[in-house]
């Protein structure tokens, strides 16, 4: 006997929501998913009427669903937002070039302006070239740091008021776990924030409308809506630290589906003991980007690449950073240490 939708009790249920366990029909699932995103936006007061918002678009399921839902809700509830798509081309042959074709189709489908910024034009390097120099062990460090700054630079070019990203509940729970395992108190304190305020010149506020949306439900939404998205994983990410946190989280979810939201709530309610020294936010003396050090991570990584010292920005080499700032030459031993790369 067919199971009826637990919401409308009329239509036949076609899926069981991973988030709630309810059996539900397609139309009720679409409405519930969209309304939950709307309630997240309203409760956190993410946008103001008349703002220009850049949607970080990679062509993947998260950003495609985000673009679709943001356009739909903007029209349904009269947010009064001007929406644009913003993409970053990291220069990964066989991956990013294909996904950007999906973004270009999304631009036509949603009739939104699109701006693409590339690592090559911003930094003079592509990820393909970076991987050739640094290997596959720490390449995600370079990509993550460069992408964050590239998004800000693209947002400044578009003159948007804020950027919204497709980070979902699974992503945020993984980040909480990673920061706990690394003992990174500073990042642990801010990784669950649904929005960030402007942290200086050239830094555009960000928000995460899909913060409480489960990855499985995003996939289901994209599938049943027949959205056009790119589903291949990055060819350089198999050894990424996040992958191990993701595997652990999936194991937890299979036993207790609420684990994802529980971890996010735990991160939201963590408090830092009084007297714990926290990094002081400043600006990079070279590029002016936000940094808790004299040089921002992006400039240090770029300096290492340009000098043929790929390990300069990986690990704790602050003493060497000071040498770079003051243009002091590195010793032969220091250079040898920074050239060794574990492939």
Number of C-alpha atoms within 10 A of each C-alpha: 3 8 15 16 22 16 15 13 12 11 17 16 22 16 16 16 16 17 17 9 10 15 18 24 23 18 14 16 24 16 10 14 17 18 14 15 21 18 12 19 19 12 9 12 10 17 18 12 10 11 15 19 24 29 27 25 31 24 25 19 23 23 24 25 23 24 26 17 19 22 19 14 16 15 12 9 9 10 16 14 17 17 22 24 27 24 24 21 20 21 18 17 12 11 16 21 13 14 20 20 15 19 25 19 15 22 17 11 12 15 13 16 15 19 17 16 19 20 19 14 10 14 13 11 17 19 21 14 15 18 20 11 18 21 15 19 17 21 21 19 16 20 18 12 15 23 19 13 18 22 22 21 17 23 28 16 12 18 13 20 19 25 24 26 21 24 20 20 21 24 20 23 25 23 22 25 20 19 17 14 10 11 11 12 18 14 15 22 17 14 19 22 16 21 20 17 11 13 15 15 11 17 20 22 18 23 22 24 26 27 25 20 24 21 19 13 17 19 16 19 19 18 13 12 13 9 16 18 22 19 11 12 11 11 12 19 15 14 13 15 14 17 13 14 18 18 12 13 20 17 12 14 17 11 9 11 18 14 18 23 20 13 21 24 13 13 23 17 11 11 11 13 7 6 6 8 10 10 11 10 12 17 19 18 15 12 11 14 21 21 19 14 17 17 24 21 21 24 19 24 22 21 17 19 20 12 12 15 22 28 23 24 24 15 7 10 13 15 8 17 19 14 12 16 13 9 9 11 11 12 8 8 8 13 17 11 13 17 18 12 15 10 11
